[in-house]
Amino acid sequence: MPATIPPPIALSPRVVVFDYGEVISHSPSEADRAALLARAGIGGDRAEAFWAAYWAHRDELDRGTLAIADYWALVADDIGAAWSPIDVHELWAIDHRGWLSVDPDTLAVLHALRDGGTRLALLSNAGPDFGGWLRHGSFAPLFEAVFVSGELQVVKPEAEIFAHVMSELGISPDQLVFVDNKPVNVDGAIAVGGAGHVFTDASGLESWLRGLAA
């Protein structure tokens, strides 16, 4: 059955700024995660250590201060792995592909906002390698601006990144509405004077946004 777009949501002059990962996109699937572990040569008994190392260095990667090859070298050091440059290329591709998904329910909310004349922007903690997908994917025209932490070398929830976004959008803090799945990032937006919603599902997000519009 074709997906439907709910009635318009008008929040002007507010601007709704969306996170990408696990808000617009789904989390990597179990198959994605299994493929990455398999290519890394990690058995089930070492999976927990792998994922701990994977996340331990992610902020540096997302900040753009750590190259992709250096990131995977740090992960390898943490778990005692030895990967060749070719291994790293494949690990990067499998990992990158796992984040290239869309949640149709969230996209429906985005279209309802756009149909209501609400300005939209995207702010993602991601490496520079995601810039092309975020700016040129099919959903990109919904956003008037895309901000990628790895290009700015500052990450959420730091106040500097929200100040940059507001400056580029030409808005005051009371016009910032921020949606993210991580409470710490939403707290960062609230700390600079914006409004924020911790995303758990599109239905809850839509209800919250309609409450703002009332």
KOLMIFI-879491 format. One record per residue: chain; x, y, z of N, C-alpha, C, O, CB in turn. Coordinates in pm, whole numbers, plus 50000, padded with zeros to 5 digits. Glycine has a CB too. Example, Ala and Ser with C-alpha at 12.3 -4.5 7.8 and 13.67 -1.06 7.14 Angstrom:
BEGIN
('A',(51319,49431,50780),(51230,49550,50780),(51320,49670,50780),(51424,49668,50846),(51131,49553,50905)) ('A',(51285,49775,50708),(51367,49894,50714),(51290,50003,50787),(51341,50114,50804),(51408,49940,50572)) 
This chain:
BEGIN
('A',(50084,49881,50000),(50000,50000,50000),(50089,50125,50000),(50183,50133,50078),(49904,50000,50123)) ('A',(50058,50223,49912),(50140,50344,49909),(50136,50420,50040),(50032,50428,50106),(50093,50435,49796)) ('A',(50250,50476,50078),(50256,50557,50199),(50179,50686,50179),(50174,50739,50068),(50403,50587,50238)) ('A',(50120,50737,50285),(50043,50861,50278),(50112,50969,50360),(50183,50941,50456),(49899,50839,50327)) ('A',(50089,51093,50319),(50144,51208,50389),(50034,51268,50476),(49925,51295,50426),(50201,51314,50289)) ('A',(50060,51290,50605),(49957,51347,50692),(49930,51493,50659),(50002,51551,50578),(49999,51335,50838)) ('A',(49827,51553,50719),(49795,51694,50693),(49914,51784,50724),(49999,51749,50806),(49673,51738,50775)) ('A',(49919,51899,50659),(50033,51991,50679),(50051,52034,50824),(49956,52042,50901),(50014,52115,50593)) ('A',(50176,52060,50858),(50213,52112,50990),(50284,52245,50968),(50392,52249,50909),(50305,52010,51070)) ('A',(50225,52353,51014),(50279,52488,50991),(50340,52540,51121),(50270,52561,51220),(50168,52584,50940)) ('A',(50472,52563,51120),(50541,52611,51238),(50617,52740,51215),(50690,52785,51303),(50635,52506,51288)) ('A',(50602,52800,51099),(50672,52926,51071),(50638,53030,51178),(50522,53041,51218),(50634,52978,50930)) ('A',(50736,53108,51225),(50873,53127,51172),(50976,53032,51230),(51096,53051,51209),(50917,53268,51197)) ('A',(50932,52932,51303),(51028,52835,51354),(51087,52752,51241),(51025,52734,51136),(50961,52743,51458)) ('A',(51209,52702,51264),(51277,52614,51169),(51302,52482,51241),(51359,52480,51350),(51411,52677,51116)) ('A',(51259,52372,51180),(51280,52240,51240),(51408,52179,51183),(51420,52159,51062),(51157,52147,51215)) ('A',(51501,52151,51271),(51631,52095,51233),(51634,51949,51276),(51617,51917,51394),(51750,52175,51297)) ('A',(51655,51860,51180),(51650,51717,51204),(51789,51655,51209),(51877,51690,51130),(51567,51648,51097)) ('A',(51807,51563,51303),(51917,51469,51298),(51890,51370,51185),(51776,51356,51139),(51936,51396,51436)) ('A',(51995,51300,51142),(51978,51200,51037),(51972,51057,51092),(51870,50990,51081),(52091,51211,50936)) ('A',(52084,51010,51152),(52093,50871,51193),(51993,50833,51300),(51986,50896,51405),(52230,50843,51242)) ('A',(51915,50729,51273),(51815,50674,51364),(51699,50770,51388),(51624,50755,51484),(51879,50639,51494)) ('A',(51686,50869,51298),(51568,50957,51296),(51510,50953,51155),(51398,50907,51134),(51606,51105,51339)) ('A',(51587,51000,51059),(51548,50987,50919),(51587,50848,50868),(51514,50787,50790),(51614,51097,50832)) ('A',(51701,50800,50912),(51745,50666,50873),(51711,50566,50983),(51690,50602,51099),(51897,50664,50845)) ('A',(51706,50439,50943),(51700,50332,51041),(51841,50304,51094),(51939,50344,51032),(51638,50203,50978)) ('A',(51849,50237,51208),(51977,50183,51252),(52023,50077,51153),(51940,50016,51085),(51965,50125,51396)) ('A',(52153,50053,51144),(52198,49938,51064),(52126,49811,51109),(52109,49788,51229),(52352,49920,51075)) ('A',(52086,49731,51014),(52011,49610,51046),(52102,49504,51107),(52225,49517,51104),(51942,49555,50919)) ('A',(52041,49400,51160),(52120,49288,51211),(52205,49227,51100),(52318,49185,51124),(52028,49181,51272)) ('A',(52151,49223,50979),(52228,49171,50866),(52348,49261,50836),(52457,49212,50806),(52139,49157,50741)) ('A',(52327,49393,50843),(52437,49487,50822),(52546,49466,50927),(52665,49461,50894),(52387,49632,50827)) ('A',(52505,49455,51051),(52601,49439,51160),(52675,49307,51148),(52796,49299,51173),(52529,49448,51296)) ('A',(52603,49202,51110),(52666,49072,51092),(52766,49074,50978),(52873,49013,50987),(52561,48964,51067)) ('A',(52733,49145,50871),(52824,49155,50756),(52952,49226,50796),(53061,49188,50752),(52756,49228,50639)) ('A',(52940,49331,50878),(53059,49405,50921),(53147,49318,51011),(53269,49316,50995),(53019,49534,50994)) ('A',(53085,49247,51104),(53162,49158,51191),(53231,49048,51110),(53346,49015,51135),(53070,49095,51296)) ('A',(53158,48993,51013),(53216,48885,50932),(53336,48934,50852),(53439,48866,50846),(53110,48827,50837)) ('A',(53324,49051,50792),(53436,49104,50712),(53553,49141,50800),(53668,49133,50758),(53392,49227,50631)) ('A',(53524,49182,50925),(53630,49217,51019),(53695,49093,51080),(53798,49104,51147),(53574,49305,51129)) ('A',(53636,48975,51056),(53690,48853,51111),(53664,48839,51260),(53744,48781,51333),(53836,48846,51085)) ('A',(53551,48892,51304),(53519,48893,51447),(53412,48789,51477),(53302,48796,51423),(53471,49033,51491)) ('A',(53445,48693,51563),(53347,48593,51605),(53253,48648,51709),(53273,48757,51763),(53417,48470,51658)) ('A',(53150,48570,51737),(53048,48616,51831),(53101,48648,51970),(53048,48735,52038),(52942,48513,51843)) ('A',(53207,48577,52012),(53262,48600,52145),(53337,48731,52156),(53368,48776,52266),(53351,48488,52182)) ('A',(53368,48794,52041),(53442,48920,52041),(53358,49037,51991),(53407,49148,51976),(53568,48908,51957)) ('A',(53231,49011,51964),(53145,49115,51907),(53130,49234,52001),(53135,49349,51957),(53007,49058,51875)) ('A',(53113,49208,52129),(53095,49317,52224),(53217,49408,52226),(53203,49531,52230),(53068,49262,52364)) ('A',(53337,49349,52224),(53459,49429,52222),(53471,49509,52092),(53516,49623,52093),(53582,49338,52239)) ('A',(53429,49449,51982),(53434,49521,51855),(53345,49644,51858),(53387,49752,51819),(53392,49429,51740)) ('A',(53221,49628,51904),(53128,49742,51904),(53170,49849,52004),(53147,49967,51982),(52986,49695,51935)) ('A',(53232,49808,52114),(53284,49908,52208),(53393,49991,52141),(53395,50114,52156),(53340,49840,52334)) ('A',(53483,49926,52067),(53589,49998,51997),(53532,50083,51882),(53578,50194,51858),(53694,49899,51943)) ('A',(53434,50029,51814),(53368,50099,51703),(53314,50234,51748),(53332,50335,51679),(53254,50013,51645)) ('A',(53248,50236,51865),(53187,50360,51913),(53286,50449,51989),(53267,50570,51996),(53070,50328,52003)) ('A',(53391,50390,52043),(53484,50468,52126),(53551,50581,52049),(53583,50685,52107),(53590,50377,52184)) ('A',(53572,50561,51920),(53645,50660,51840),(53554,50733,51740),(53602,50805,51652),(53759,50593,51765)) ('A',(53425,50714,51755),(53331,50767,51655),(53322,50920,51658),(53308,50983,51554),(53192,50708,51676)) ('A',(53331,50979,51776),(53321,51125,51784),(53433,51192,51705),(53411,51294,51638),(53326,51171,51929)) ('A',(53553,51136,51712),(53665,51195,51637),(53642,51183,51487),(53673,51274,51411),(53797,51126,51675)) ('A',(53588,51069,51445),(53556,51050,51304),(53449,51149,51261),(53461,51212,51156),(53509,50906,51277)) ('A',(53345,51162,51342),(53235,51254,51310),(53279,51399,51316),(53221,51485,51248),(53119,51232,51405)) ('A',(53379,51428,51397),(53430,51565,51406),(53516,51601,51285),(53546,51718,51263),(53510,51582,51534)) ('A',(53555,51502,51210),(53639,51527,51093),(53786,51544,51128),(53864,51591,51044),(53591,51648,51021)) ('A',(53825,51508,51250),(53964,51520,51292),(54037,51387,51285),(54155,51378,51321),(53972,51576,51434)) ('A',(53969,51282,51240),(54027,51150,51228),(53991,51093,51091),(53874,51080,51058),(53978,51056,51342)) ('A',(54093,51060,51012),(54070,51002,50880),(54009,50863,50893),(54025,50797,50995),(54201,50996,50799)) ('A',(53939,50819,50789),(53873,50689,50792),(53973,50577,50821),(53947,50492,50906),(53802,50662,50658)) ('A',(54088,50578,50753),(54188,50473,50775),(54240,50477,50918),(54263,50372,50978),(54304,50487,50675)) ('A',(54259,50596,50972),(54309,50608,51109),(54204,50562,51210),(54238,50503,51313),(54349,50753,51138)) ('A',(54079,50587,51180),(53971,50539,51266),(53975,50387,51276),(53973,50331,51386),(53834,50586,51214)) ('A',(53981,50320,51161),(53981,50175,51164),(54109,50119,51225),(54107,50010,51282),(53964,50120,51024)) ('A',(54220,50192,51213),(54344,50150,51279),(54328,50152,51430),(54378,50063,51499),(54461,50241,51237)) ('A',(54259,50253,51482),(54236,50259,51626),(54144,50147,51673),(54167,50088,51778),(54176,50394,51663)) ('A',(54042,50118,51594),(53953,50006,51628),(54033,49876,51631),(54019,49794,51722),(53837,49996,51526)) ('A',(54118,49858,51529),(54201,49737,51523),(54292,49726,51644),(54306,49619,51703),(54285,49736,51395)) ('A',(54355,49837,51682),(54443,49836,51799),(54368,49796,51925),(54419,49720,52008),(54508,49974,51819)) ('A',(54246,49847,51940),(54168,49819,52061),(54134,49671,52076),(54128,49619,52187),(54039,49900,52059)) ('A',(54113,49604,51962),(54068,49464,51970),(54175,49365,51926),(54150,49244,51922),(53945,49444,51885)) ('A',(54295,49415,51894),(54403,49326,51856),(54388,49266,51718),(54433,49154,51694),(54415,49218,51954)) ('A',(54324,49339,51626),(54307,49292,51489),(54418,49346,51400),(54486,49442,51435),(54169,49333,51434)) ('A',(54434,49285,51285),(54532,49332,51186),(54463,49333,51050),(54441,49229,50989),(54660,49240,51183)) ('A',(54429,49453,51003),(54359,49468,50876),(54448,49537,50774),(54518,49633,50808),(54229,49545,50894)) ('A',(54446,49491,50651),(54521,49554,50544),(54444,49677,50494),(54328,49694,50528),(54547,49454,50427)) ('A',(54509,49761,50414),(54436,49875,50355),(54314,49831,50276),(54213,49901,50275),(54528,49954,50265)) ('A',(54321,49717,50209),(54206,49668,50132),(54094,49628,50226),(53976,49654,50200),(54246,49549,50042)) ('A',(54130,49563,50338),(54028,49530,50438),(53955,49656,50484),(53833,49657,50496),(54093,49459,50558)) ('A',(54033,49762,50508),(53974,49886,50558),(53877,49946,50457),(53771,49995,50495),(54085,49987,50592)) ('A',(53914,49942,50329),(53821,49994,50227),(53688,49919,50234),(53581,49980,50224),(53883,49981,50085)) ('A',(53695,49787,50250),(53572,49709,50253),(53494,49730,50383),(53372,49737,50382),(53603,49561,50236)) ('A',(53566,49741,50493),(53498,49769,50620),(53425,49902,50613),(53311,49914,50659),(53598,49769,50736)) ('A',(53492,50003,50556),(53427,50135,50542),(53301,50123,50457),(53197,50178,50494),(53525,50237,50479)) ('A',(53310,50053,50344),(53195,50045,50253),(53077,49974,50318),(52963,50018,50305),(53234,49972,50124)) ('A',(53104,49865,50389),(52996,49792,50456),(52933,49878,50565),(52811,49884,50578),(53049,49659,50515)) ('A',(53018,49944,50643),(52968,50029,50750),(52887,50146,50694),(52777,50174,50742),(53085,50082,50836)) ('A',(52940,50212,50593),(52872,50327,50532),(52735,50286,50479),(52635,50355,50501),(52959,50387,50418)) ('A',(52732,50174,50408),(52607,50128,50348),(52501,50100,50453),(52382,50118,50428),(52631,50003,50264)) ('A',(52543,50055,50572),(52447,50023,50677),(52367,50143,50725),(52259,50126,50782),(52518,49962,50791)) ('A',(52420,50264,50704),(52350,50386,50749),(52270,50452,50636),(52209,50557,50657),(52451,50485,50805)) ('A',(52271,50392,50518),(52201,50454,50404),(52062,50394,50389),(52036,50315,50299),(52282,50434,50273)) ('A',(51974,50432,50479),(51835,50386,50476),(51745,50504,50504),(51793,50612,50538),(51811,50271,50579)) ('A',(51615,50485,50489),(51520,50591,50523),(51402,50530,50596),(51360,50417,50568),(51474,50667,50396)) ('A',(51348,50606,50691),(51228,50567,50764),(51109,50635,50697),(51098,50757,50704),(51237,50605,50917)) ('A',(51021,50561,50632),(50911,50624,50560),(50818,50705,50649),(50762,50805,50604),(50832,50519,50490)) ('A',(50803,50665,50773),(50714,50739,50863),(50772,50876,50898),(50699,50975,50905),(50688,50658,50990)) ('A',(50903,50881,50920),(50966,51010,50944),(50961,51096,50820),(50936,51217,50829),(51111,50992,50989)) ('A',(50982,51037,50705),(50975,51113,50580),(50835,51172,50560),(50821,51282,50507),(51013,51025,50461)) ('A',(50733,51100,50601),(50596,51152,50589),(50579,51277,50675),(50513,51372,50634),(50493,51044,50630)) ('A',(50638,51277,50794),(50632,51396,50881),(50708,51511,50818),(50662,51626,50822),(50689,51365,51022)) ('A',(50822,51483,50759),(50899,51587,50690),(50817,51651,50578),(50817,51773,50561),(51030,51529,50633)) ('A',(50748,51569,50501),(50666,51622,50392),(50549,51704,50446),(50511,51805,50387),(50614,51508,50303)) ('A',(50492,51661,50558),(50382,51738,50619),(50432,51875,50663),(50362,51975,50646),(50321,51661,50739)) ('A',(50551,51879,50720),(50610,52008,50759),(50633,52096,50637),(50599,52214,50637),(50741,51987,50834)) ('A',(50691,52039,50534),(50717,52117,50413),(50587,52167,50352),(50578,52282,50308),(50795,52033,50309)) ('A',(50485,52081,50350),(50356,52120,50294),(50293,52232,50375),(50211,52309,50323),(50261,52000,50287)) ('A',(50330,52242,50504),(50280,52350,50588),(50363,52477,50579),(50337,52573,50652),(50273,52305,50729)) ('A',(50462,52478,50491),(50546,52596,50475),(50653,52610,50582),(50713,52717,50596),(50461,52718,50476)) ('A',(50678,52504,50656),(50779,52507,50762),(50918,52489,50702),(50941,52400,50620),(50752,52398,50868)) ('A',(51011,52574,50743),(51149,52561,50698),(51214,52441,50767),(51190,52415,50885),(51229,52691,50727)) ('A',(51297,52368,50691),(51360,52248,50742),(51510,52252,50715),(51555,52304,50613),(51297,52123,50678)) ('A',(51587,52196,50808),(51731,52180,50788),(51772,52047,50850),(51697,51987,50928),(51810,52300,50852)) ('A',(51891,52002,50815),(51943,51876,50865),(52076,51901,50932),(52161,51974,50879),(51957,51771,50751)) ('A',(52096,51840,51049),(52221,51852,51123),(52262,51714,51171),(52196,51654,51256),(52207,51950,51244)) ('A',(52372,51662,51115),(52413,51526,51146),(52555,51521,51198),(52646,51585,51144),(52400,51439,51022)) ('A',(52574,51443,51305),(52708,51405,51345),(52751,51292,51253),(52710,51177,51269),(52714,51361,51497)) ('A',(52833,51325,51156),(52875,51227,51056),(53005,51274,50993),(53036,51393,50992),(52766,51206,50948)) ('A',(53080,51179,50941),(53202,51214,50871),(53173,51285,50740),(53061,51279,50690),(53285,51090,50844)) ('A',(53273,51353,50684),(53254,51423,50557),(53207,51333,50444),(53146,51379,50348),(53382,51491,50517)) ('A',(53236,51203,50455),(53198,51110,50349),(53047,51096,50335),(52999,51044,50234),(53259,50973,50375)) ('A',(52971,51140,50434),(52825,51134,50424),(52765,51258,50357),(52646,51262,50329),(52764,51117,50562)) ('A',(52849,51360,50332),(52798,51486,50278),(52723,51470,50148),(52618,51531,50129),(52909,51581,50258)) ('A',(52775,51388,50058),(52709,51370,49928),(52572,51308,49940),(52476,51354,49877),(52795,51285,49838)) ('A',(52561,51202,50021),(52432,51135,50042),(52330,51229,50104),(52214,51232,50062),(52450,51012,50129)) ('A',(52373,51305,50204),(52280,51392,50275),(52237,51511,50190),(52127,51563,50206),(52342,51441,50404)) ('A',(52323,51555,50101),(52290,51671,50017),(52226,51635,49883),(52162,51719,49821),(52414,51752,49991)) ('A',(52243,51512,49840),(52197,51477,49706),(52106,51355,49702),(52065,51313,49594),(52314,51454,49618)) ('A',(52074,51297,49818),(51976,51189,49820),(51838,51241,49783),(51818,51362,49771),(51971,51121,49957)) ('A',(51742,51151,49764),(51609,51192,49718),(51539,51284,49817),(51455,51364,49778),(51522,51070,49694)) ('A',(51575,51274,49947),(51512,51357,50049),(51577,51494,50062),(51522,51582,50128),(51518,51286,50183)) ('A',(51692,51515,49999),(51768,51639,50017),(51689,51765,49983),(51706,51865,50053),(51892,51633,49933)) ('A',(51605,51767,49878),(51531,51890,49848),(51435,51935,49957),(51387,52049,49953),(51455,51871,49721)) ('A',(51406,51850,50054),(51320,51892,50164),(51389,51994,50254),(51323,52070,50324),(51277,51770,50247)) ('A',(51523,51995,50252),(51600,52078,50344),(51662,52197,50273),(51718,52184,50164),(51708,51995,50411)) ('A',(51651,52313,50336),(51715,52431,50277),(51865,52434,50307),(51940,52504,50239),(51649,52558,50328)) ('A',(51907,52360,50409),(52049,52355,50444),(52080,52222,50509),(51997,52165,50579),(52088,52473,50538)) ('A',(52202,52173,50484),(52251,52049,50544),(52383,52080,50614),(52474,52137,50555),(52269,51936,50435)) ('A',(52392,52040,50741),(52512,52065,50820),(52570,51931,50864),(52501,51850,50928),(52480,52157,50943)) ('A',(52696,51908,50830),(52763,51782,50859),(52880,51811,50954),(52968,51890,50922),(52813,51712,50728)) ('A',(52878,51748,51070),(52978,51779,51172),(53121,51762,51124),(53210,51840,51159),(52956,51693,51294)) ('A',(53144,51658,51043),(53279,51631,50996),(53334,51738,50906),(53455,51751,50891),(53282,51502,50926)) ('A',(53246,51816,50846),(53291,51929,50763),(53315,52053,50848),(53398,52138,50814),(53186,51960,50654)) ('A',(53243,52063,50960),(53253,52180,51047),(53356,52162,51157),(53398,52259,51220),(53118,52210,51109)) ('A',(53397,52038,51181),(53492,52000,51287),(53441,52042,51425),(53518,52085,51511),(53629,52064,51261)) ('A',(53313,52027,51443),(53248,52045,51573),(53126,51954,51573),(53062,51936,51470),(53208,52198,51600)) ('A',(53094,51896,51689),(52988,51797,51694),(52879,51836,51794),(52903,51915,51885),(53045,51660,51731)) ('A',(52760,51781,51774),(52655,51789,51875),(52702,51712,51998),(52767,51608,51981),(52519,51733,51821)) ('A',(52674,51756,52117),(52582,51864,52157),(52652,51997,52184),(52597,52079,52258),(52507,51822,52280)) ('A',(52770,52020,52129),(52844,52142,52161),(52768,52266,52114),(52709,52267,52006),(52983,52139,52096)) ('A',(52771,52370,52197),(52695,52492,52167),(52740,52555,52035),(52660,52617,51965),(52711,52594,52281)) ('A',(52866,52538,52001),(52920,52601,51880),(52848,52555,51754),(52826,52633,51662),(53068,52572,51867)) ('A',(52812,52427,51750),(52749,52377,51628),(52607,52432,51614),(52563,52461,51503),(52746,52223,51627)) ('A',(52537,52447,51725),(52402,52505,51719),(52410,52654,51685),(52325,52705,51613),(52328,52485,51853)) ('A',(52512,52723,51737),(52529,52864,51702),(52555,52880,51554),(52504,52972,51490),(52644,52926,51783)) ('A',(52636,52790,51498),(52664,52795,51354),(52537,52773,51272),(52510,52846,51177),(52770,52688,51316)) ('A',(52459,52674,51312),(52335,52644,51240),(52240,52763,51243),(52183,52801,51141),(52267,52519,51299)) ('A',(52222,52821,51360),(52130,52935,51373),(52179,53055,51293),(52099,53126,51231),(52113,52974,51520)) ('A',(52309,53077,51294),(52365,53188,51216),(52342,53168,51067),(52300,53260,50997),(52515,53203,51244)) ('A',(52370,53048,51019),(52352,53020,50876),(52206,53028,50834),(52175,53070,50722),(52408,52881,50841)) ('A',(52116,52988,50923),(51972,52991,50892),(51911,53128,50917),(51798,53156,50874),(51899,52886,50974)) ('A',(51985,53215,50986),(51934,53349,51015),(51820,53348,51114),(51724,53424,51099),(51889,53415,50889)) ('A',(51829,53263,51217),(51721,53253,51315),(51773,53280,51456),(51892,53267,51482),(51654,53115,51308)) ('A',(51682,53316,51544),(51713,53333,51685),(51689,53201,51758),(51622,53113,51704),(51626,53448,51748)) ('A',(51743,53185,51879),(51725,53058,51951),(51580,53017,51969),(51549,52898,51964),(51789,53068,52085)) ('A',(51490,53113,51991),(51350,53076,52011),(51283,53024,51884),(51171,52974,51889),(51273,53195,52064)) ('A',(51352,53036,51771),(51298,52984,51645),(51356,52846,51609),(51317,52787,51509),(51326,53081,51533)) ('A',(51447,52797,51691),(51510,52667,51667),(51428,52554,51728),(51400,52555,51848),(51652,52664,51722)) ('A',(51390,52459,51646),(51324,52337,51692),(51412,52221,51646),(51436,52204,51526),(51176,52324,51635)) ('A',(51461,52142,51741),(51560,52039,51708),(51508,51900,51743),(51450,51880,51850),(51692,52066,51781)) ('A',(51529,51805,51652),(51482,51667,51669),(51602,51573,51657),(51674,51575,51557),(51372,51631,51563)) ('A',(51623,51492,51760),(51737,51399,51762),(51698,51278,51847),(51615,51290,51937),(51866,51468,51818)) ('A',(51756,51165,51820),(51725,51046,51900),(51807,51039,52029),(51777,50956,52115),(51750,50922,51818)) ('A',(51909,51123,52044),(51994,51120,52162),(51958,51235,52256),(51969,51352,52217),(52142,51128,52123)) ('A',(51917,51204,52377),(51879,51310,52472),(51988,51414,52493),(51959,51533,52506),(51842,51249,52605)) ('A',(52115,51372,52496),(52223,51467,52520),(52230,51572,52411),(52263,51687,52438),(52357,51394,52529)) ('A',(52198,51535,52287),(52199,51632,52178),(52081,51727,52185),(52094,51846,52158),(52199,51559,52044)) ('A',(51966,51674,52223),(51848,51759,52242),(51873,51857,52356),(51837,51974,52347),(51721,51674,52270)) ('A',(51935,51808,52462),(51969,51897,52573),(52060,52010,52527),(52049,52123,52576),(52036,51818,52686)) ('A',(52151,51980,52433),(52239,52083,52380),(52163,52194,52310),(52196,52311,52323),(52339,52023,52286)) ('A',(52060,52156,52234),(51978,52256,52165),(51897,52338,52265),(51883,52460,52249),(51884,52187,52064)) ('A',(51844,52273,52366),(51766,52344,52468),(51855,52440,52545),(51811,52549,52583),(51698,52244,52564)) ('A',(51980,52399,52569),(52073,52483,52646),(52104,52615,52576),(52137,52713,52643),(52202,52407,52670)) ('A',(52094,52619,52443),(52119,52745,52371),(51992,52824,52347),(51994,52927,52280),(52187,52716,52237)) ('A',(51879,52775,52401),(51754,52850,52392),(51652,52795,52295),(51547,52855,52276),(51783,52987,52356)) ('A',(51682,52681,52232),(51588,52623,52137),(51490,52528,52204),(51497,52505,52325),(51663,52550,52029)) ('A',(51398,52475,52125),(51308,52369,52170),(51359,52238,52114),(51423,52236,52008),(51160,52396,52126)) ('A',(51331,52128,52183),(51384,52001,52136),(51293,51884,52167),(51215,51886,52262),(51517,51975,52196)) ('A',(51305,51781,52084),(51227,51659,52099),(51318,51540,52084),(51393,51531,51986),(51110,51652,51997)) ('A',(51313,51447,52182),(51389,51323,52173),(51308,51223,52091),(51201,51179,52133),(51423,51266,52315)) ('A',(51359,51189,51975),(51286,51103,51881),(51288,50959,51928),(51394,50903,51959),(51346,51114,51741)) ('A',(51170,50899,51932),(51159,50754,51951),(51083,50690,51836),(51114,50579,51793),(51089,50723,52084)) ('A',(50983,50762,51785),(50911,50715,51667),(50842,50834,51601),(50825,50939,51661),(50808,50605,51704)) ('A',(50803,50814,51476),(50745,50923,51398),(50609,50967,51452),(50575,51085,51443),(50730,50881,51253)) ('A',(50533,50875,51508),(50402,50911,51562),(50416,51009,51678),(50345,51109,51685),(50326,50786,51608)) ('A',(50509,50979,51769),(50532,51069,51881),(50584,51204,51836),(50548,51308,51891),(50629,51007,51978)) ('A',(50671,51202,51734),(50724,51327,51680),(50612,51411,51619),(50604,51531,51644),(50832,51298,51574)) ('A',(50527,51347,51541),(50418,51422,51477),(50326,51486,51582),(50287,51602,51569),(50335,51329,51384)) ('A',(50293,51410,51685),(50206,51463,51791),(50271,51584,51859),(50204,51683,51887),(50176,51355,51895)) ('A',(50401,51574,51887),(50472,51684,51952),(50474,51808,51863),(50451,51919,51911),(50615,51641,51988)) ('A',(50501,51789,51736),(50507,51902,51644),(50370,51968,51631),(50360,52091,51626),(50557,51857,51506)) ('A',(50265,51889,51626),(50130,51946,51613),(50095,52022,51741),(50020,52120,51737),(50024,51835,51584)) ('A',(50148,51977,51855),(50127,52051,51978),(50194,52187,51973),(50139,52285,52025),(50179,51973,52097)) ('A',(50312,52196,51911),(50378,52325,51896),(50299,52417,51803),(50296,52539,51822),(50519,52305,51842)) ('A',(50236,52357,51704),(50163,52437,51606),(50030,52487,51657),(49973,52581,51601),(50141,52356,51482)) ('A',(49980,52425,51763),(49846,52461,51812),(49841,52601,51869),(49736,52646,51914),(49799,52362,51917)) 
